Amino acid sequence: MQNSEATMRAAPPGPPLVSNRSALLIVFLVVFIDLLGFGIVLPLLPRIAEQYAEKILPEGASQQSFSGLIIGLLMSSFSLMQFIFAPVWGRISDRVGRRPILLLGLVGSVVFYFLFGWAAHLPPESMAMTALVLFFVSRIGAGVAGATIATAQAVIADSTPPEKRKHGMALIGAAFGIGFTFGPLLGFGSMYFFPEHHEAIGYTAAALSLVALVLGYWLLPETRRFETEPPLARGWLNFAGMGKALASSSIGPVILTFFLATLGFGAFEGTLALLLKDSFQFSEDKSFLIFAYVGFVLMLTQGFLYRKLAARLSEVTFMAIGLLLMASGVGALGGVTYLASQGSPLLWLLFLALTFAVVGFAFLTPSAQALISRRTDANQQGEILGVNQSASAMARILGPVLGVTLYKSTDTHLLPYVFAAVLLLVMLPMIPRLRRG
């Protein structure tokens, strides 16, 4: 165990002294375009699923609870596949290279977003059960394909020296933010030009993933450098390796913190579309604009503010600030839902709460990823970053299920935000341990 601990804590040997700007730019473009598709689907997914779920459930007091459970499971199925496949894809990319894994994931995104579009055109009155089954298949398949994001993070680790690692990880976050800004805007356009045609959402996402696939095929270089060290002979699903990463005193607490923070964030993220509908009576197109605002804040924070502050603040300091901001934001969202239930919805408080929560998450995410990468051997970057992504995916499985179920359990819809705020605050005592690691 001591040897494996030393391996994980060692600085990655052999990366170039300057960043591989070509690889960084192309992986940024690929992740950005692929996230456009994700940003198009997510804002409407709970509302589309709700229409079909209510058709197969008997009317009564329990309908809302069971409907919330189905929606939560549908949203969580994507993350369940990421939980399983993120370390698998990362481990395979350590052996065969990053490029083929990223391209394979993009092929899957094209196929399963197209399937989502096909399911969304089925009439709820007569084919609700068939559509829900297809929704689950499409989200499961898209989750398998999207689990390659840990491989994209490994490209960043391959292409940047350790002292620039958090800048590189913030670049991936900025790609998320830009994709999540323009994805909802494209969804808004799809709904504007094709009202009542939800299939346009899935087909547009599939087309964008196809563009990312073509760009990746022609332009994405291979960044895994086999000439310095041969790939380790490890099985595809290495539970022992995952256990060592979680047990490591330098890496395990970081993964745990990232897991719990993502769990709290996921509890509100999975309910945002429902909150906009119930508290503010927002139409589908207005909901897209709110999600675009979330993406804009994420883009601005990680693409500009984080990178400006990165030279002054350590990863652990960023994580502490992020936890405080996230707790404040989701707690304020609880205030939004309570006031709305009393007939006094405050739009300015909604925007303030979203800003705090998203800025906090934008501070925490690249910091945790960079800290894990800097404490991991170069020969295991894909695997260990995959373990972290897997833990994050598990949080995104549990977060929407808990969040939507708690949301539907009371008329005030207050519980998921109280749960998330308390969870984030109780993690602050872990910060000194992260610093010592």
Secondary structure per residue as TSV (DSSP state, phi and psi in degrees):
chain	resnum	aa	ss	phi	psi
A	1	M	-	360.0	-33.1
A	2	Q	H	-66.5	-37.8
A	3	N	H	-65.0	-43.7
A	4	S	H	-66.4	-34.0
A	5	E	H	-64.2	-42.2
A	6	A	H	-64.9	-38.4
A	7	T	H	-62.3	-43.2
A	8	M	H	-69.5	-31.5
A	9	R	H	-83.0	-17.5
A	10	A	S	-64.5	143.5
A	11	A	-	-68.1	138.0
A	12	P	-	-60.0	121.0
A	13	P	S	-78.2	149.0
A	14	G	-	87.5	-4.2
A	15	P	-	-68.3	155.2
A	16	P	-	-65.2	157.1
A	17	L	S	-71.8	-22.3
A	18	V	S	-121.9	156.6
A	19	S	-	-68.8	145.7
A	20	N	-	-80.1	88.8
A	21	R	H	-65.3	-33.0
A	22	S	H	-63.1	-47.3
A	23	A	H	-64.7	-40.7
A	24	L	H	-61.6	-43.0
A	25	L	H	-65.4	-44.7
A	26	I	H	-69.2	-41.8
A	27	V	H	-68.1	-32.0
A	28	F	H	-60.4	-48.0
A	29	L	H	-64.1	-42.2
A	30	V	H	-64.1	-46.9
A	31	V	H	-65.4	-40.6
A	32	F	H	-59.7	-49.5
A	33	I	H	-67.7	-39.9
A	34	D	H	-64.3	-37.6
A	35	L	H	-71.5	-20.9
A	36	L	H	-57.0	-45.6
A	37	G	H	-61.8	-43.4
A	38	F	H	-62.3	-41.7
A	39	G	H	-68.3	-24.7
A	40	I	H	-72.5	-42.2
A	41	V	H	-78.5	-43.1
A	42	L	T	-57.5	-45.0
A	43	P	T	-60.9	-30.6
A	44	L	T	-99.6	-11.1
A	45	L	H	-55.6	-48.8
A	46	P	H	-63.1	-36.6
A	47	R	H	-74.1	-38.2
A	48	I	H	-65.2	-47.5
A	49	A	H	-62.3	-36.0
A	50	E	H	-60.5	-38.6
A	51	Q	H	-61.7	-40.8
A	52	Y	H	-78.9	-39.6
A	53	A	H	-62.7	-39.7
A	54	E	H	-68.3	-21.4
A	55	K	H	-75.9	-23.8
A	56	I	H	-101.3	-4.7
A	57	L	S	-104.6	140.4
A	58	P	-	-67.0	147.4
A	59	E	S	-69.2	146.9
A	60	G	S	152.0	-176.9
A	61	A	T	-66.2	-29.8
A	62	S	T	-82.8	-7.5
A	63	Q	H	-61.0	-43.4
A	64	Q	H	-63.0	-42.4
A	65	S	H	-64.9	-46.0
A	66	F	H	-68.3	-35.6
A	67	S	H	-62.6	-42.6
A	68	G	H	-62.6	-38.3
A	69	L	H	-64.9	-43.4
A	70	I	H	-62.9	-44.6
A	71	I	H	-63.0	-43.7
A	72	G	H	-62.5	-41.8
A	73	L	H	-65.8	-38.5
A	74	L	H	-63.1	-44.8
A	75	M	H	-68.7	-32.7
A	76	S	H	-78.8	-22.6
A	77	S	H	-60.1	-36.0
A	78	F	H	-58.6	-47.9
A	79	S	H	-72.7	-29.1
A	80	L	H	-60.3	-43.1
A	81	M	H	-66.8	-36.0
A	82	Q	H	-65.3	-37.4
A	83	F	H	-58.5	-43.5
A	84	I	H	-76.0	-43.9
A	85	F	H	-96.2	-18.0
A	86	A	H	-58.4	-49.8
A	87	P	H	-69.1	-29.0
A	88	V	H	-65.3	-51.3
A	89	W	H	-62.2	-40.6
A	90	G	H	-61.6	-42.3
A	91	R	H	-66.7	-41.6
A	92	I	H	-65.0	-38.2
A	93	S	H	-66.5	-28.1
A	94	D	H	-64.9	-27.8
A	95	R	H	-93.9	-40.4
A	96	V	H	-111.5	-10.8
A	97	G	-	112.8	161.0
A	98	R	H	-79.2	-40.2
A	99	R	H	-58.4	-50.3
A	100	P	H	-63.3	-31.8
A	101	I	H	-69.9	-43.1
A	102	L	H	-64.1	-40.5
A	103	L	H	-66.5	-40.1
A	104	L	H	-61.5	-40.5
A	105	G	H	-63.2	-38.3
A	106	L	H	-67.7	-36.2
A	107	V	H	-59.9	-45.3
A	108	G	H	-61.8	-38.9
A	109	S	H	-61.6	-42.1
A	110	V	H	-58.6	-48.7
A	111	V	H	-64.7	-47.0
A	112	F	H	-83.4	-26.6
A	113	Y	H	-68.7	-35.5
A	114	F	H	-62.7	-41.4
A	115	L	H	-62.9	-38.4
A	116	F	H	-58.9	-44.7
A	117	G	H	-60.7	-41.1
A	118	W	H	-62.0	-43.5
A	119	A	H	-65.6	-35.8
A	120	A	H	-71.2	-13.9
A	121	H	T	-90.7	-5.9
A	122	L	S	-74.3	140.4
A	123	P	-	-70.9	129.9
A	124	P	H	-62.4	-31.5
A	125	E	H	-65.2	-35.4
A	126	S	H	-116.2	-18.0
A	127	M	H	-133.8	36.8
A	128	A	H	-63.0	-46.2
A	129	M	H	-65.6	-43.7
A	130	T	H	-59.6	-44.3
A	131	A	H	-63.1	-42.6
A	132	L	H	-63.4	-40.4
A	133	V	H	-60.2	-45.2
A	134	L	H	-66.0	-35.3
A	135	F	H	-60.7	-44.4
A	136	F	H	-63.9	-43.1
A	137	V	H	-61.5	-43.8
A	138	S	H	-66.2	-40.4
A	139	R	H	-71.9	-35.9
A	140	I	H	-64.1	-47.1
A	141	G	H	-63.7	-41.6
A	142	A	H	-64.9	-31.8
A	143	G	H	-67.8	-40.3
A	144	V	H	-60.8	-46.0
A	145	A	H	-66.5	-41.1
A	146	G	H	-74.4	-11.1
A	147	A	T	-67.3	-9.1
A	148	T	T	-74.3	1.8
A	149	I	H	-61.8	-31.1
A	150	A	H	-65.1	-32.1
A	151	T	H	-68.1	-37.8
A	152	A	H	-62.2	-38.3
A	153	Q	H	-65.1	-35.5
A	154	A	H	-66.0	-33.6
A	155	V	H	-59.5	-43.1
A	156	I	H	-60.8	-44.8
A	157	A	H	-64.2	-37.7
A	158	D	H	-64.9	-29.8
A	159	S	H	-105.2	1.4
A	160	T	S	-132.0	144.3
A	161	P	-	-71.3	158.8
A	162	P	G	-54.7	-38.4
A	163	E	G	-70.6	-15.5
A	164	K	G	-106.3	9.4
A	165	R	H	-63.6	-43.1
A	166	K	H	-70.1	-27.6
A	167	H	H	-63.4	-42.4
A	168	G	H	-66.2	-42.3
A	169	M	H	-65.2	-33.1
A	170	A	H	-66.1	-27.3
A	171	L	H	-64.2	-40.8
A	172	I	H	-62.8	-41.4
A	173	G	H	-63.4	-37.1
A	174	A	H	-65.8	-38.0
A	175	A	H	-61.6	-40.7
A	176	F	H	-58.2	-47.8
A	177	G	H	-63.7	-44.9
A	178	I	H	-65.4	-43.8
A	179	G	H	-61.8	-37.6
A	180	F	H	-79.3	-13.3
A	181	T	H	-82.2	-52.5
A	182	F	H	-81.7	-21.7
A	183	G	H	-60.8	-54.0
A	184	P	H	-60.1	-33.5
A	185	L	H	-66.2	-38.5
A	186	L	H	-66.4	-38.1
A	187	G	H	-62.3	-39.8
A	188	F	H	-59.3	-44.3
A	189	G	H	-63.4	-39.4
A	190	S	H	-62.7	-41.9
A	191	M	H	-71.9	-28.4
A	192	Y	H	-70.5	-44.9
A	193	F	H	-84.9	-24.9
A	194	F	S	-129.1	63.9
A	195	P	T	-61.4	143.0
A	196	E	T	66.9	12.5
A	197	H	-	-117.5	79.7
A	198	H	T	-65.2	-20.2
A	199	E	H	-62.3	-24.6
A	200	A	H	-59.8	-29.4
A	201	I	H	-63.3	-52.3
A	202	G	H	-65.1	-42.0
A	203	Y	H	-66.5	-37.7
A	204	T	H	-65.2	-42.2
A	205	A	H	-62.3	-40.6
A	206	A	H	-63.8	-41.8
A	207	A	H	-63.3	-40.2
A	208	L	H	-67.6	-38.9
A	209	S	H	-64.9	-33.0
A	210	L	H	-65.0	-40.2
A	211	V	H	-60.7	-44.5
A	212	A	H	-62.2	-38.1
A	213	L	H	-62.8	-45.3
A	214	V	H	-63.4	-44.5
A	215	L	H	-61.4	-45.5
A	216	G	H	-63.0	-40.1
A	217	Y	H	-63.1	-41.6
A	218	W	H	-86.8	-27.9
A	219	L	H	-118.6	-22.2
A	220	L	-	-75.4	119.0
A	221	P	-	-82.9	163.0
A	222	E	-	-85.6	128.8
A	223	T	-	-108.7	-13.0
A	224	R	-	-71.7	122.5
A	225	R	-	-102.0	95.7
A	226	F	T	-79.1	-14.6
A	227	E	T	-72.5	-20.2
A	228	T	T	-85.2	-41.9
A	229	E	S	-145.2	135.1
A	230	P	-	-71.1	149.6
A	231	P	-	-64.8	141.5
A	232	L	-	-68.7	145.6
A	233	A	-	-84.9	98.3
A	234	R	-	-131.4	149.5
A	235	G	-	-69.2	165.4
A	236	W	S	-64.0	-44.8
A	237	L	S	-113.4	96.1
A	238	N	-	-106.5	89.2
A	239	F	H	-66.8	-32.1
A	240	A	H	-64.0	-42.1
A	241	G	H	-63.8	-39.1
A	242	M	H	-63.5	-42.2
A	243	G	H	-63.2	-39.6
A	244	K	H	-64.6	-39.5
A	245	A	H	-63.6	-43.7
A	246	L	H	-70.0	-29.9
A	247	A	H	-82.9	-14.7
A	248	S	-	-64.5	132.2
A	249	S	T	-69.9	-19.8
A	250	S	T	-91.9	-27.2
A	251	I	T	-110.1	-40.5
A	252	G	H	-53.9	-50.0
A	253	P	H	-61.9	-31.6
A	254	V	H	-67.1	-44.3
A	255	I	H	-62.3	-42.3
A	256	L	H	-62.4	-43.8
A	257	T	H	-62.1	-44.6
A	258	F	H	-63.8	-37.9
A	259	F	H	-62.5	-49.8
A	260	L	H	-68.0	-37.4
A	261	A	H	-65.2	-41.9
A	262	T	H	-67.6	-33.1
A	263	L	H	-62.0	-46.6
A	264	G	H	-64.5	-41.7
A	265	F	H	-66.4	-39.8
A	266	G	H	-66.0	-27.6
A	267	A	H	-65.0	-33.5
A	268	F	H	-89.9	-34.4
A	269	E	H	-59.7	-40.3
A	270	G	T	-72.7	-13.9
A	271	T	T	-108.1	-2.9
A	272	L	H	-61.0	-43.8
A	273	A	H	-62.0	-38.0
A	274	L	H	-70.7	-38.5
A	275	L	H	-60.9	-42.8
A	276	L	H	-63.6	-36.3
A	277	K	H	-73.6	-45.4
A	278	D	H	-80.2	-39.5
A	279	S	H	-88.5	-30.4
A	280	F	H	-121.8	-0.9
A	281	Q	-	53.1	38.9
A	282	F	-	-71.6	139.4
A	283	S	-	-74.7	174.2
A	284	E	H	-62.8	-39.1
A	285	D	H	-68.8	-36.9
A	286	K	H	-67.6	-34.8
A	287	S	H	-60.9	-40.7
A	288	F	H	-57.4	-40.2
A	289	L	H	-67.6	-35.1
A	290	I	H	-66.4	-43.5
A	291	F	H	-63.5	-35.7
A	292	A	H	-63.2	-36.8
A	293	Y	H	-63.6	-41.8
A	294	V	H	-57.5	-46.3
A	295	G	H	-64.5	-37.1
A	296	F	H	-63.9	-42.7
A	297	V	H	-64.1	-42.3
A	298	L	H	-62.1	-44.4
A	299	M	H	-61.9	-47.4
A	300	L	H	-65.2	-39.4
A	301	T	I	-68.7	-51.9
A	302	Q	I	-81.6	-28.6
A	303	G	I	-81.1	-21.7
A	304	F	I	-129.8	-64.1
A	305	L	I	-61.9	-48.1
A	306	Y	H	-61.4	-46.1
A	307	R	H	-66.0	-30.6
A	308	K	H	-70.3	-36.0
A	309	L	H	-87.5	-12.2
A	310	A	T	-61.3	-31.6
A	311	A	T	-73.1	-18.3
A	312	R	T	-103.0	-29.5
A	313	L	S	-114.7	142.0
A	314	S	-	-79.0	166.8
A	315	E	H	-59.8	-41.1
A	316	V	H	-66.7	-39.1
A	317	T	H	-63.2	-43.7
A	318	F	H	-56.2	-42.2
A	319	M	H	-66.0	-39.4
A	320	A	H	-64.8	-45.7
A	321	I	H	-62.2	-40.3
A	322	G	H	-61.0	-42.5
A	323	L	H	-62.2	-43.0
A	324	L	H	-63.9	-43.9
A	325	L	H	-66.4	-41.6
A	326	M	H	-62.7	-44.5
A	327	A	H	-61.2	-41.4
A	328	S	H	-64.0	-41.4
A	329	G	H	-67.1	-48.7
A	330	V	H	-71.7	-30.9
A	331	G	H	-63.2	-40.5
A	332	A	H	-66.0	-33.0
A	333	L	H	-62.9	-35.2
A	334	G	H	-60.7	-40.2
A	335	G	H	-63.3	-36.2
A	336	V	H	-60.7	-48.2
A	337	T	H	-67.5	-37.7
A	338	Y	H	-66.3	-45.7
A	339	L	H	-63.6	-37.3
A	340	A	H	-65.0	-37.4
A	341	S	H	-67.2	-21.0
A	342	Q	T	-94.0	6.3
A	343	G	T	87.5	15.4
A	344	S	-	-130.3	65.8
A	345	P	-	-68.4	136.0
A	346	L	-	-117.1	107.9
A	347	L	H	-67.7	-37.2
A	348	W	H	-64.3	-35.0
A	349	L	H	-69.5	-34.8
A	350	L	H	-59.4	-48.6
A	351	F	H	-65.7	-38.9
A	352	L	H	-63.7	-45.1
A	353	A	H	-62.8	-45.4
A	354	L	H	-62.2	-39.5
A	355	T	H	-62.3	-48.4
A	356	F	H	-62.2	-46.6
A	357	A	H	-63.4	-43.5
A	358	V	H	-73.1	-41.5
A	359	V	H	-60.4	-42.3
A	360	G	H	-60.6	-45.4
A	361	F	H	-67.1	-35.3
A	362	A	H	-68.0	-29.5
A	363	F	H	-72.9	-41.3
A	364	L	H	-75.1	-41.0
A	365	T	H	-61.9	-57.8
A	366	P	H	-66.3	-27.3
A	367	S	H	-66.2	-46.3
A	368	A	H	-63.2	-43.3
A	369	Q	H	-64.1	-42.3
A	370	A	H	-67.1	-40.5
A	371	L	H	-63.4	-43.6
A	372	I	H	-63.5	-44.4
A	373	S	H	-63.5	-42.0
A	374	R	H	-68.5	-24.0
A	375	R	T	-96.3	13.1
A	376	T	S	-120.9	141.0
A	377	D	-	-62.5	146.5
A	378	A	G	-59.8	-29.8
A	379	N	G	-76.3	-7.0
A	380	Q	G	-124.7	15.6
A	381	Q	H	-56.9	-48.7
A	382	G	H	-61.5	-42.6
A	383	E	H	-67.3	-50.3
A	384	I	H	-71.2	-40.7
A	385	L	H	-63.1	-32.1
A	386	G	H	-66.3	-37.6
A	387	V	H	-62.4	-43.4
A	388	N	H	-63.3	-43.3
A	389	Q	H	-64.3	-34.3
A	390	S	H	-65.2	-42.2
A	391	A	H	-63.6	-41.1
A	392	S	H	-62.0	-40.2
A	393	A	H	-65.0	-39.4
A	394	M	H	-60.8	-39.2
A	395	A	H	-63.7	-36.4
A	396	R	H	-76.5	-15.0
A	397	I	H	-74.6	-52.1
A	398	L	H	-74.2	-34.9
A	399	G	H	-58.7	-55.0
A	400	P	H	-63.3	-38.5
A	401	V	H	-62.6	-48.7
A	402	L	H	-63.8	-45.5
A	403	G	H	-62.6	-51.1
A	404	V	H	-67.5	-39.2
A	405	T	H	-63.6	-45.7
A	406	L	H	-65.1	-38.8
A	407	Y	H	-59.5	-42.7
A	408	K	H	-82.3	-6.8
A	409	S	H	-82.3	-16.4
A	410	T	S	-135.2	157.4
A	411	D	S	-72.3	-24.5
A	412	T	S	-82.0	-17.2
A	413	H	-	58.9	31.3
A	414	L	-	-87.4	-29.4
A	415	L	H	-60.9	-42.3
A	416	P	H	-62.7	-28.9
A	417	Y	H	-81.1	-34.9
A	418	V	H	-64.2	-45.5
A	419	F	H	-57.2	-48.1
A	420	A	H	-65.4	-42.9
A	421	A	H	-63.9	-44.4
A	422	V	H	-63.9	-42.8
A	423	L	H	-60.1	-42.9
A	424	L	H	-68.0	-38.8
A	425	L	H	-68.7	-37.0
A	426	V	T	-72.5	-8.4
A	427	M	T	-84.7	-14.9
A	428	L	G	-57.6	-36.8
A	429	P	G	-62.4	-12.2
A	430	M	G	-78.8	-12.8
A	431	I	H	-60.4	-45.3
A	432	P	H	-59.2	-34.8
A	433	R	H	-66.4	-38.9
A	434	L	H	-62.7	-39.0
A	435	R	H	-67.9	-39.5
A	436	R	H	-66.9	-31.8
A	437	G	-	-58.8	360.0
